[in-house]
Structure formats: C-alpha cells, structure tokens
Amino acid sequence: MFDGMRSTARESVVRALWDVPKLLRHPVWRDADPGQGRGLGVVLAPGFGAGDVSLLPAASWLRARGYVPASAGVGFTVGCTADLLAELVRRTEKHAERTGGPVVLLGQSRGGGIARLAAARRPDLVHGLVMLGSPVLDPLGAHPSVIRVARFLARLASAGVPGLLDDDCMGGPCFEEHVKILAEPLRVPAISIYSRSDGIVPWRLCLDPCAECVEVHSTHTGMGFDPSVYEVLGPRLADWATGTIRASTSTPSTTSSSPIVPCG
C-alpha cells in the first residue's frame, strides 16, 4: 500500500535528475565494452506521460556498449493500448529487420506493460524483455493520482480529443483483452525490476511470474537514472547478446530477488 503523500513526494523529475551525476561517475556507466552488445537491437518504450527523453540515458548506455537502441514510437504513452501496441510491434518489426534478428524490448512503467503485450503476441520478434516498474499484474493499480490523470484523458477522448486512451482502455473490451494477454506465459527471457521505494506503482504488481524479478532501491521516475538498474541489466543483456540465457530463478548478489513462480 502507498503511504499517502510520502509516496508521491518521493517522485519528481527533479529528484530523478539529481541522480544523473552519480550515474555518470559510476563504473557501471564509465566502464563500457563497445563489443558487448554485438549489434543486438533494443526498442525503448517510455512510461505514462514520460516520453523518449526519460530513456535517453538508457539509450546512451546501450549504444556505448554495442547495442542498437531505437524508440518505440509511442510518444508519451498516453494513447489507446491497442494503438500503442500496434505501433510498438511495427517499430519492433522494423528494428528487427534493420539489426538482422529479434530485438530486446525495454519498457518503463506502462511502456513495460505494452512491451510485455508485444512479447506475448510476437515472440518471434523478441530476444528478451526488460520491464522497469511495470504493474503488469494490474495495469490500473498505480497511484490514485496517476489513475485520475488517466481517467481525465479518457474523458477528453470521449469529448473528441484524438490520440488518448479512452474508457474502453480503462474497463471495456480493450482493457479485458489486454489484461488477458498480460497473464499469458512468456516464451522469451524476461526481467522485471521493481522497488519498494516506488511511489507510483506498488512493487508487488511488478512480480511477473514469467520473469526474473529483481529489487533495486530506486524511485519510480528515477529508474532510468539509477546505477543499480544498470548493474542489474549489464550482465543479463550481455548474456542475451551472446546467446546465454540466465535461469529465471537466479538471484544477483548486488540485489534482492523475490521468489519466482515458474511460468508454464
């Protein structure tokens, strides 16, 4: 459960950006092997209302290590789930063709949920899946202030404003269909990174039974700027790039991991 105002007080763009100098000084950023990624493509999907700028550090970190990052093209991730999924799949197809094989999908918050939908629907395009603070067990389980914004956008959509999620995305057939897909087993390796300090998404909603669930100590908005996130991603992405897949029950020494229910 959220602890009222203290939950949202931890979350701000300014506070997230405060971690940038720490990230830039950290060995996980500075020690880059440009051959690590072997040209593996990565498609980046930002969180609700965040936009591509929120994952610029991730794109830069990936590029310096020989991965080929690309935008998911979902803008601020405030549109209809079906439309966002269609665009992500289109971009993933294009990037897979460009890089010569399946790609990694990396999404934060709602972007991670959309990425999981794409991985479940088109596993032939996906080499691996990374979700950062993504409430895949309940897409409407985010902080009430976020849900209020989403419902306001749905009202705008009902009034004729294009490009926004609507009531169908919040509780109609569109919502029901995608919740069902989110519960489907994954056929690709996946990691879900969560934080008990997350003031936007209750951490338990990130515990995807089909993913390796790894805890970091970060805010929700700060995950893309937190060195501990890159410490988790580094060895796993390297394994994926070389074709070595870690078992979903592995527990990294630098983090704590929740018990994982095997996904069948």
C-alpha positions in Angstrom: 0.0 0.0 0.0 1.0 3.6 -0.6 1.8 5.8 2.4 -0.2 8.8 1.3 1.7 12.0 0.4 5.0 10.4 1.3 4.7 8.1 -1.7 4.3 10.8 -4.3 6.7 13.2 -2.5 9.5 10.7 -3.5 8.6 11.1 -7.1 9.7 14.1 -9.2 11.6 14.7 -12.3 14.0 17.0 -10.3 14.7 14.3 -7.8 15.3 11.7 -10.7 17.7 14.1 -12.5 19.6 14.5 -9.2 20.9 11.0 -9.7 22.4 11.8 -13.1 25.8 13.0 -11.8 26.0 9.9 -9.6 25.2 7.7 -12.6 27.8 9.4 -14.8 30.5 8.9 -12.2 29.7 5.3 -11.5 31.8 2.5 -13.0 28.6 0.9 -14.5 28.4 3.9 -16.8 32.1 4.6 -17.3 33.4 1.1 -17.9 32.0 0.4 -21.3 32.9 -2.5 -23.6 31.8 -1.4 -27.1 31.7 -5.0 -28.3 29.4 -6.3 -25.6 26.1 -5.8 -27.4 27.2 -7.3 -30.7 24.7 -5.2 -32.6 21.7 -6.5 -30.7 18.7 -4.2 -31.2 16.8 -2.7 -28.3 13.5 -1.0 -28.6 12.8 1.5 -25.8 9.2 2.2 -24.6 8.8 5.1 -22.0 6.3 5.3 -19.2 3.0 7.0 -19.0 3.4 10.7 -19.7 7.2 10.5 -19.8 8.3 10.5 -23.4 11.5 9.3 -25.0 13.7 11.8 -23.0 13.2 9.7 -19.9 15.1 6.8 -21.5 17.8 8.8 -23.1 20.4 7.7 -20.5 19.4 4.1 -21.2 19.8 4.6 -25.0 23.2 6.2 -24.5 24.4 3.5 -22.1 23.3 0.8 -24.6 24.9 2.5 -27.6 28.2 2.8 -25.8 28.2 -1.0 -25.3 27.5 -2.0 -28.8 23.7 -2.4 -28.7 21.5 -0.6 -31.2 18.7 1.3 -29.4 15.6 2.6 -31.1 12.5 4.4 -30.0 9.2 2.5 -29.7 7.4 5.5 -31.3 4.7 5.6 -28.7 5.2 9.2 -27.7 4.1 9.9 -24.2 2.4 6.5 -23.9 -1.0 8.1 -23.2 -2.8 6.7 -26.2 -5.2 3.7 -26.6 -3.5 0.4 -25.5 -4.3 -1.2 -28.8 -2.9 1.6 -30.8 0.3 1.8 -28.7 0.7 -2.0 -29.1 0.3 -1.9 -32.8 2.9 0.9 -33.1 5.4 -0.9 -30.9 5.0 -4.1 -32.9 5.5 -2.1 -36.1 8.6 -0.5 -34.8 9.9 -3.8 -33.4 9.4 -5.5 -36.8 11.3 -2.6 -38.5 14.2 -2.7 -36.0 14.5 -6.5 -36.1 14.8 -6.2 -39.9 17.4 -3.4 -39.5 19.5 -5.3 -37.0 19.2 -8.7 -38.5 17.2 -10.6 -35.8 14.9 -10.4 -32.8 15.4 -7.5 -30.5 15.2 -6.7 -26.8 12.1 -4.7 -25.6 12.9 -2.4 -22.7 9.9 -0.5 -21.2 9.4 1.5 -18.2 6.0 1.6 -16.3 3.2 1.5 -18.8 5.8 1.1 -21.5 6.9 -2.1 -19.9 3.4 -3.4 -19.9 3.0 -2.6 -23.6 6.3 -4.3 -24.3 5.1 -7.4 -22.4 2.0 -7.5 -24.6 4.2 -7.3 -27.7 6.4 -10.1 -26.4 3.4 -12.3 -25.7 1.9 -11.6 -29.1 5.0 -11.7 -31.3 7.7 -13.7 -29.5 9.4 -14.3 -32.9 10.5 -10.7 -32.9 11.6 -10.5 -29.3 15.0 -11.7 -28.0 14.3 -10.6 -24.4 12.1 -8.4 -22.3 13.0 -5.8 -19.7 10.3 -4.2 -17.5 11.1 -1.3 -15.2 8.5 -0.6 -12.5 5.7 -2.1 -14.7 2.4 -3.0 -13.0 1.8 -6.0 -15.2 -0.4 -7.8 -12.6 -2.8 -4.9 -12.5 -2.4 -2.0 -15.1 -4.8 0.1 -13.1 -3.1 -0.4 -9.8 -0.9 2.7 -10.0 -1.1 5.5 -7.5 -4.6 7.1 -7.4 -3.2 10.4 -8.7 -2.0 8.7 -11.9 -5.3 6.9 -12.4 -7.1 10.2 -12.0 -5.0 11.6 -14.9 -5.7 8.6 -17.0 -9.5 8.9 -16.4 -9.3 12.6 -17.2 -7.6 11.7 -20.5 -10.4 9.2 -21.2 -12.9 12.0 -20.7 -11.1 14.1 -23.2 -11.1 11.2 -25.6 -14.9 10.9 -25.2 -15.1 14.6 -26.0 -13.4 14.0 -29.3 -9.7 14.7 -28.5 -7.7 12.2 -30.6 -4.7 10.1 -29.6 -5.7 9.4 -26.0 -6.7 6.3 -24.1 -10.5 6.0 -23.7 -13.0 4.4 -21.4 -12.6 1.1 -23.3 -8.9 1.1 -22.3 -9.9 1.6 -18.7 -12.5 -1.1 -18.3 -14.1 -2.2 -21.6 -13.3 -5.0 -24.1 -9.9 -3.4 -24.9 -8.9 -3.5 -21.3 -10.2 -7.0 -20.8 -8.4 -8.3 -23.9 -5.1 -6.9 -22.9 -5.3 -8.0 -19.2 -5.8 -11.5 -20.6 -2.7 -11.2 -22.8 -0.7 -9.9 -19.9 -1.5 -13.1 -18.0 -0.3 -15.3 -20.8 3.0 -17.2 -20.4 6.1 -15.6 -21.9 8.2 -17.6 -24.4 11.1 -15.2 -24.2 13.5 -14.5 -21.3 12.3 -11.6 -19.2 13.4 -9.5 -16.2 11.1 -7.3 -14.1 12.9 -4.7 -12.0 10.9 -3.2 -9.1 11.5 -1.1 -6.0 9.7 -1.0 -2.6 10.5 2.8 -2.7 8.4 3.2 -5.8 5.8 5.9 -5.1 3.8 5.3 -8.3 3.5 1.6 -8.7 3.0 -0.9 -5.8 6.0 -3.1 -6.1 4.0 -6.4 -5.8 2.3 -5.5 -9.1 5.6 -5.9 -10.8 6.2 -9.5 -9.8 5.6 -11.1 -13.1 5.6 -14.9 -12.6 7.2 -15.4 -16.0 10.1 -13.0 -15.4 13.2 -12.9 -13.1 12.0 -10.3 -10.6 14.8 -8.2 -9.1 14.6 -5.5 -6.5 16.5 -2.2 -6.6 16.3 0.8 -4.3 15.1 3.5 -6.6 12.1 5.8 -7.1 9.8 5.1 -9.9 10.7 8.1 -12.0 14.4 7.6 -11.2 14.8 4.1 -12.5 16.3 5.2 -15.8 18.9 7.2 -13.9 19.8 4.8 -11.2 23.2 3.0 -11.3 21.7 -0.1 -9.6 19.4 -0.6 -12.5 22.3 -0.7 -14.9 24.2 -3.0 -12.6 21.3 -5.5 -12.9 20.9 -5.0 -16.7 24.6 -5.2 -17.7 25.3 -8.9 -17.2 21.8 -10.0 -18.3 21.9 -8.1 -21.6 25.4 -9.4 -22.2 24.2 -12.9 -21.7 21.3 -12.3 -24.1 23.7 -10.8 -26.7 25.9 -13.9 -26.6 23.0 -16.3 -26.5 23.5 -17.3 -22.9 20.1 -17.2 -21.0 20.1 -17.0 -17.3 17.6 -19.1 -15.3 14.6 -17.1 -14.1 15.3 -18.1 -10.5 18.8 -16.7 -10.3 19.4 -14.2 -7.5 22.0 -11.5 -8.2 24.4 -10.8 -5.4 24.0 -7.0 -5.6 20.2 -7.0 -5.3 17.5 -8.9 -3.5 15.2 -11.1 -5.6 11.6 -12.2 -4.8 10.6 -15.8 -5.1 9.7 -16.7 -8.7 6.8 -18.9 -9.6 7.8 -21.0 -12.7 5.9 -19.8 -15.8 4.4 -22.6 -17.9 
